[in-house]
Amino acid sequence: MDKIIVLIGAPGAGKGTQARLMDERRGIPQISTGDMFREMKKADTPLAREVQETMASGKLISDDLTYQIVRERTSKPDTAGTYVLDGYPRTAVQAEQLEQLAVEQGKEIQAIEVDVPQDELFKRLTGRRSCPVCGEIYNIYSRPPKSEGFCDDHPDAKLDHRADDNEDSVRTRLDTYKTNTEPLLAYYERSGRLKKVDGTGEIEDIYGLIEDLI
Ligand code: AMP
């Protein structure tokens, strides 16, 4: 049966990095609600402005809007088979909505926790930079680009620093994860659908652990 792979982990745990590798190497489409909202907020509409404000503060977008974009995105032909959700679900309501979607799509849910201790997350997030062209993720502390501020593969591309990777928003995002999203681990565990990987260490090693599970 095709799967909906759900990556669960705090902001900065590396869900996006791992989902991107699954996409690149295994052709499993990466569906990132964060990326979709970042795209959406560029428009010049009241809704886009609301999304922008909510994201910048580190709070969550409403469950219904989030479900709507996930549902729409996963109805495209490329997600007919197994796909990976990166950043969804993040609340108990979203988890329920996803159950419904999985039934409709005839897929089974497989949750994978990417576990990283809190103190490391803070540094990962505030130091994070990404290439606007290829999406490659750097970190000024642990994975600096060869030339400061620019992508290794796109030397003309000045790296982005996400608006919500500032200290205040990072605190809110980590708190929100603890309150709203962490309880989902127990939810998937109870139904025997949770697996866990250690998210510290080398990106390739973590990817290897995830590959063994899927
Ligand atoms: P991310 O890139 O996954 O860290 O997401 C960035 C921001 O997008 C979050 O802080 C939220 O404001 C919003 N967002 C992403 N995914 C969700 C979701 N599943 N539910 C609500 N808001 C979300």
Residues whose N, C-alpha, C, O or C-beta is under 5 A from the ligand:
A	BS01	AMP	P11 T33 G34 D35 F37 T54 M55 G58 K59 L60 I61 T66 D86 G87 Y88 P89 R90
